[in-house]
Structures are given as structure tokens and as C-alpha cells.
Amino acid sequence: MNRKPGIPVVVTGFGPFGGHKVNASWEIAKTLPSFNLQSYGIELILQEIPVVYSIVNDTVPKLWKKHNPQLVIHMGLKSIGSEITLETVAHRNEYTKADVLGKLPENGSASGTHDVLHTGLNVSSVVDILSNSPTVDVPIQESTNAGRYLCEFTFYTSLNINKMRTIFVHVPNFDKGYSVQQLASVIKEIILLLLKQLL
């Protein structure tokens, strides 16, 4: 008997950059399979993305085309703070910080026609539910500033493809006192809550 295909959910994390030889976002993504998301009918697709604008431009559209995901969660490392932050807005222009290859995107911009894109997902609801959950011990917040670097560039690139199925989550580094398992467990809950909105 053939297994029924699961709901495709793409989760990405970034590779090393700057002084971060290990990027917490990718370590968290790699940990998600241990949470048995397939038991919820989810087919998890994981992708590490180098901190390179041109690779984002190539990789992100291919992920959408190949997997037709119900949900895409991009994750990136938060430079300051110990919260998990759900981003809501991404801008097309003013990417002036070079990637790990020393390169900038063409014209300092992401591909698209809108200067600003907002996720169509109800982020406030997710933040409210998780902030009041007795089983979540990591602070959660939402944000309108994803940093104008590879994180926001990637977020915009996916929002430009499908803003109703895209979210970006900034995660704290492991030196903030949370383990990879703790952080990954919150990402699992975010996935389940967002899928409830979409299905």
C-alpha cells in the first residue's frame, strides 16, 4: 500500500557567517525531524542556504517550484536578544551589507515589484498562543524589522512568490541559555499553528 504523501513544509536555515562558525538556525532545522512531524501528516523538507545573495536568488524559487510547499519557514540567527522573533515585513531595496563572498545583490535590491511585502499569516495569533503556553519556555515576539541582510532578502524573495504561505523566524544563539532541542520544539509548535491557519 502506498503511503499518502504528507503536507510539504519547507524549513531553511543559514550557513556560517562572520564569527558564527555554527549557525543556530540550521542546527535547529536539522533537529526538527526528531520531533516526528510526519505523525502530523507533514513532509518536512530541510534546506541549508549559504549567506550569499545570488544563491538565495537561485535556491528559494527552486524550492517553491520543486516542492509546492503548503508552508515555508525561513530561519536566521538573531544577533542580539534571547527571544524567538517572528518577522512580518520585508523590503525590496537598500541591501548594502555584503554577503560572505563580499558581494551585494544587483542594484542592492531583491527581485520583485513591491517595495514592501507583508506576510499574510496571522503572526500575532501565533505569538499570543505561544506566549501563554505553559509548555513554551522561550520568549516569543513579532517584529517589523528583519535586518536588511540575507534574512530579510530571503524573506522578501519568498513573500514575492507566495506571501500567504511564508514566514521568517529569527532564533537566538545557543549562548543565550536555550538548547537546540528547546528552540526546535518551539519551531515545531509554530509550524503546527501556522498550518492550522492554512488548512
C-alpha positions as CSV (number, residue, x, y, z in Angstrom):
1,M,0.0,0.0,0.0
2,N,1.3,3.4,-1.0
3,R,1.7,6.0,1.8
4,K,-0.3,9.1,1.4
5,P,2.0,12.0,0.7
6,G,2.4,14.4,3.6
7,I,1.8,18.2,3.7
8,P,5.0,19.7,2.3
9,V,6.7,22.1,4.7
10,V,10.0,23.7,3.7
11,V,12.3,24.8,6.5
12,T,15.5,26.6,5.8
13,G,18.4,27.7,7.9
14,F,21.6,29.6,7.0
15,G,25.2,28.5,6.9
16,P,28.1,30.1,8.7
17,F,28.8,33.9,8.5
18,G,31.0,36.4,10.3
19,G,32.2,35.0,13.6
20,H,29.4,32.4,13.6
21,K,31.1,29.1,12.6
22,V,27.9,27.3,13.5
23,N,24.6,28.9,12.6
24,A,21.9,28.1,15.2
25,S,19.2,28.4,12.5
26,W,20.5,25.4,10.6
27,E,21.2,23.4,13.7
28,I,17.6,23.9,14.8
29,A,16.3,23.0,11.3
30,K,18.4,19.8,11.4
31,T,16.9,18.8,14.8
32,L,13.2,19.1,13.6
33,P,13.0,15.5,12.3
34,S,13.5,14.2,15.8
35,F,10.1,15.7,16.7
36,N,8.2,13.2,14.4
37,L,6.3,15.8,12.4
38,Q,5.3,13.1,10.0
39,S,2.9,11.8,12.6
40,Y,1.0,15.1,12.0
41,G,0.9,14.3,8.3
42,I,3.8,16.7,7.5
43,E,6.5,16.1,4.9
44,L,9.5,18.1,6.2
45,I,11.9,19.5,3.6
46,L,15.1,20.9,5.0
47,Q,17.5,23.2,3.2
48,E,20.7,24.9,4.3
49,I,21.2,28.2,2.5
50,P,24.7,29.8,2.3
51,V,24.8,33.5,3.3
52,V,25.1,34.5,-0.4
53,Y,22.6,36.7,-2.2
54,S,23.0,35.0,-5.6
55,I,22.4,31.6,-4.0
56,V,19.2,32.8,-2.3
57,N,18.0,34.1,-5.7
58,D,18.6,30.7,-7.2
59,T,17.6,28.4,-4.3
60,V,14.4,29.9,-3.0
61,P,12.4,29.9,-6.2
62,K,13.6,26.3,-6.9
63,L,12.3,25.2,-3.5
64,W,8.9,26.6,-4.3
65,K,8.8,25.1,-7.8
66,K,10.0,21.6,-6.8
67,H,8.0,21.1,-3.6
68,N,4.9,23.4,-3.9
69,P,5.0,23.8,-0.2
70,Q,2.0,24.5,2.0
71,L,4.3,26.5,4.2
72,V,7.8,27.9,4.0
73,I,9.6,28.8,7.2
74,H,12.9,30.6,6.8
75,M,15.1,30.8,9.9
76,G,18.0,33.0,10.6
77,L,20.3,33.8,13.5
78,K,19.4,36.8,15.7
79,S,22.5,38.8,16.6
80,I,21.1,40.3,19.8
81,G,18.4,39.2,22.2
82,S,17.2,35.9,23.5
83,E,13.7,35.8,22.0
84,I,12.4,33.8,19.1
85,T,11.2,36.6,16.8
86,L,8.5,36.1,14.0
87,E,9.1,38.7,11.3
88,T,6.2,40.2,9.5
89,V,7.6,42.6,6.9
90,A,10.4,42.5,4.2
91,H,11.7,45.3,2.0
92,R,12.9,45.1,-1.6
93,N,15.6,47.7,-1.5
94,E,18.6,49.0,0.4
95,Y,20.6,45.8,0.8
96,T,24.0,47.4,1.4
97,K,25.8,44.8,3.5
98,A,28.0,42.4,1.6
99,D,27.4,38.6,1.9
100,V,30.1,36.1,2.9
101,L,31.6,36.4,-0.7
102,G,31.8,40.1,-0.4
103,K,29.0,40.6,-2.9
104,L,25.8,42.7,-3.0
105,P,22.6,41.9,-4.9
106,E,22.2,43.7,-8.2
107,N,21.2,47.3,-7.6
108,G,21.1,46.5,-3.8
109,S,17.6,45.0,-4.3
110,A,15.7,41.8,-4.2
111,S,13.7,40.7,-7.3
112,G,10.1,42.0,-7.2
113,T,7.9,44.9,-7.9
114,H,6.6,45.9,-4.4
115,D,8.8,47.9,-2.2
116,V,7.4,46.3,0.9
117,L,5.7,42.9,1.4
118,H,3.9,41.6,4.5
119,T,3.3,38.0,5.4
120,G,-0.4,37.1,5.0
121,L,-0.1,34.7,8.0
122,N,-1.6,35.8,11.4
123,V,1.7,36.2,13.3
124,S,0.1,38.0,16.3
125,S,-2.1,35.0,16.9
126,V,0.8,32.6,17.0
127,V,2.8,34.9,19.3
128,D,-0.2,35.2,21.7
129,I,-0.8,31.5,21.8
130,L,2.8,30.5,22.4
131,S,3.5,33.4,24.9
132,N,0.6,32.0,27.0
133,S,1.5,28.3,26.6
134,P,2.8,26.6,29.8
135,T,5.0,24.3,27.7
136,V,6.9,27.0,25.9
137,D,9.8,28.4,28.0
138,V,11.4,30.7,25.3
139,P,10.1,34.2,24.9
140,I,8.3,34.9,21.6
141,Q,7.8,38.2,19.9
142,E,6.9,39.7,16.5
143,S,8.9,42.3,14.6
144,T,8.7,44.6,11.6
145,N,12.5,44.8,11.1
146,A,14.2,41.7,9.7
147,G,17.6,43.4,9.4
148,R,18.1,44.3,5.8
149,Y,20.6,41.5,5.3
150,L,20.3,37.9,4.0
151,C,17.5,37.2,6.4
152,E,15.2,39.9,5.1
153,F,16.4,39.4,1.5
154,T,15.4,35.7,1.7
155,F,12.1,36.6,3.4
156,Y,11.2,39.1,0.6
157,T,12.2,36.6,-2.1
158,S,9.7,34.0,-0.7
159,L,7.0,36.6,0.1
160,N,7.2,37.7,-3.5
161,I,6.4,34.1,-4.6
162,N,3.6,33.5,-2.0
163,K,3.1,35.8,0.9
164,M,0.2,33.7,2.3
165,R,2.5,30.7,3.0
166,T,5.7,32.4,4.1
167,I,7.2,33.3,7.5
168,F,10.6,34.2,8.7
169,V,11.7,33.3,12.2
170,H,14.8,34.8,13.9
171,V,16.3,32.4,16.5
172,P,18.7,33.3,19.3
173,N,22.2,31.9,19.5
174,F,22.8,29.0,21.8
175,D,24.8,31.2,24.2
176,K,21.5,32.8,25.3
177,G,20.8,29.8,27.5
178,Y,18.5,27.7,25.3
179,S,19.3,24.3,23.9
180,V,18.8,23.3,20.3
181,Q,16.0,21.0,21.4
182,Q,14.2,23.7,23.3
183,L,14.3,26.1,20.3
184,A,13.4,23.4,17.8
185,S,10.4,22.4,19.9
186,V,9.1,26.0,19.6
187,I,9.6,25.9,15.8
188,K,7.6,22.7,15.7
189,E,4.7,24.5,17.5
190,I,5.0,27.4,15.1
191,I,4.7,25.0,12.2
192,L,1.6,23.4,13.6
193,L,-0.1,26.6,14.4
194,L,0.6,28.1,11.0
195,L,-0.7,25.0,9.2
196,K,-3.9,25.3,11.2
197,Q,-4.4,28.7,9.6
198,L,-3.7,27.4,6.1
199,L,-5.6,24.1,6.1
